Amino acid sequence: MPSVSQQLACGRIAVAIVIALVAACDSGPSDSEFVTACIAEGERGANKMMRREMGVKDEDFCKCGVREARSALSPQARQAMILGMLGKKAEAHAIGEKMSAQEQDAFMKGTMTIFSACAAKAR
């Protein structure tokens, strides 16, 4: 039978492994990746004109967007959104293809939620 100290050591190791696994599960893209991609998207073509006409400040909009995205979208959907904002449409589409119909619907609704929640705040 293992000693109490051995049991405690095994318990600590198990806890460390669980913490590492949980942290890896929702790692997804970082907040800074999202904000950088969002700002880059806002500096291109129609997006630039639309944000200017609406009086939206890119950084405020993007910081709000990352908070909303974290609560409304899965890590997979956030990654697809970032790729789309970076103009990597094929890669974003490939991620979307792997999502179930329910996940795709949640992604579309989440995108609208983010825009609605942040466009007015970022003025």
C-alpha positions as CSV (number, residue, x, y, z in Angstrom):
1,M,0.0,0.0,0.0
2,P,1.4,3.4,-0.9
3,S,2.4,5.8,1.8
4,V,0.4,9.0,2.5
5,S,3.1,11.1,0.9
6,Q,3.1,8.9,-2.2
7,Q,-0.7,9.2,-2.4
8,L,-0.5,13.0,-2.0
9,A,2.2,13.2,-4.8
10,C,0.0,11.1,-7.1
11,G,-2.9,13.3,-6.3
12,R,-1.0,16.5,-7.1
13,I,0.2,15.0,-10.4
14,A,-3.3,14.1,-11.3
15,V,-4.6,17.6,-10.5
16,A,-1.8,19.1,-12.6
17,I,-2.7,16.9,-15.6
18,V,-6.4,17.8,-15.3
19,I,-5.6,21.5,-15.2
20,A,-3.4,21.3,-18.2
21,L,-6.0,19.3,-20.2
22,V,-8.8,21.8,-19.2
23,A,-6.7,24.7,-20.2
24,A,-5.9,23.1,-23.6
25,C,-9.6,22.4,-24.3
26,D,-10.7,26.0,-24.7
27,S,-7.5,27.4,-25.7
28,G,-8.7,28.5,-29.1
29,P,-7.3,31.8,-30.5
30,S,-6.0,34.4,-28.1
31,D,-7.7,37.7,-27.5
32,S,-4.9,39.6,-29.1
33,E,-5.1,37.5,-32.3
34,F,-8.8,38.4,-32.5
35,V,-8.3,42.1,-31.9
36,T,-5.4,42.2,-34.4
37,A,-7.5,40.5,-37.1
38,C,-10.5,42.7,-36.4
39,I,-8.5,45.9,-36.7
40,A,-6.9,44.6,-39.9
41,E,-10.3,43.8,-41.4
42,G,-11.5,47.3,-40.5
43,E,-8.7,48.8,-42.5
44,R,-9.8,47.2,-45.8
45,G,-12.2,48.4,-48.5
46,A,-15.9,48.3,-47.6
47,N,-15.3,47.6,-44.0
48,K,-13.2,50.7,-43.6
49,M,-15.9,52.8,-45.3
50,M,-18.7,51.2,-43.2
51,R,-16.9,51.7,-39.9
52,R,-16.1,55.3,-40.8
53,E,-19.7,56.1,-41.9
54,M,-21.0,54.5,-38.7
55,G,-18.5,56.4,-36.6
56,V,-17.1,53.1,-35.2
57,K,-13.7,53.3,-33.5
58,D,-11.8,50.1,-34.5
59,E,-10.0,49.4,-31.3
60,D,-13.1,49.9,-29.1
61,F,-15.2,47.8,-31.5
62,C,-12.6,45.0,-31.6
63,K,-12.1,44.9,-27.9
64,C,-15.8,44.6,-27.3
65,G,-16.0,42.0,-30.1
66,V,-13.4,39.8,-28.5
67,R,-15.3,39.8,-25.2
68,E,-18.6,39.0,-26.9
69,A,-17.0,36.4,-29.1
70,R,-15.5,34.6,-26.1
71,S,-19.0,34.3,-24.6
72,A,-21.0,33.7,-27.8
73,L,-18.7,31.4,-29.9
74,S,-16.9,28.2,-29.5
75,P,-13.1,28.2,-29.9
76,Q,-13.5,26.6,-33.3
77,A,-15.9,29.4,-34.4
78,R,-13.6,32.1,-33.1
79,Q,-10.8,30.6,-35.1
80,A,-12.9,30.6,-38.2
81,M,-13.9,34.2,-37.6
82,I,-10.3,35.3,-37.2
83,L,-9.3,33.5,-40.4
84,G,-12.2,35.3,-42.2
85,M,-11.2,38.7,-40.8
86,L,-7.6,38.0,-42.1
87,G,-9.0,37.3,-45.5
88,K,-8.2,33.6,-45.3
89,K,-11.7,32.6,-46.6
90,A,-10.8,29.1,-47.7
91,E,-9.3,28.2,-44.3
92,A,-12.3,29.7,-42.5
93,H,-14.7,27.8,-44.8
94,A,-12.8,24.6,-44.1
95,I,-13.4,25.0,-40.4
96,G,-17.1,25.8,-41.0
97,E,-17.5,22.7,-43.1
98,K,-16.5,20.6,-40.1
99,M,-19.2,22.2,-37.9
100,S,-22.6,20.6,-37.4
101,A,-25.6,22.5,-38.7
102,Q,-26.3,23.6,-35.1
103,E,-22.8,24.9,-34.6
104,Q,-23.0,26.8,-37.9
105,D,-26.3,28.3,-36.8
106,A,-24.8,29.3,-33.4
107,F,-21.8,30.8,-35.3
108,M,-24.0,33.0,-37.5
109,K,-26.2,34.1,-34.6
110,G,-23.1,34.8,-32.5
111,T,-21.6,36.9,-35.3
112,M,-24.8,39.0,-35.4
113,T,-24.8,39.3,-31.6
114,I,-21.2,40.5,-31.6
115,F,-21.9,43.2,-34.2
116,S,-25.1,44.4,-32.6
117,A,-23.6,44.5,-29.1
118,C,-20.4,46.3,-30.2
119,A,-21.2,48.7,-33.1
120,A,-23.1,51.1,-30.9
121,K,-20.7,50.9,-28.0
122,A,-17.7,51.7,-30.3
123,R,-18.8,55.2,-31.3
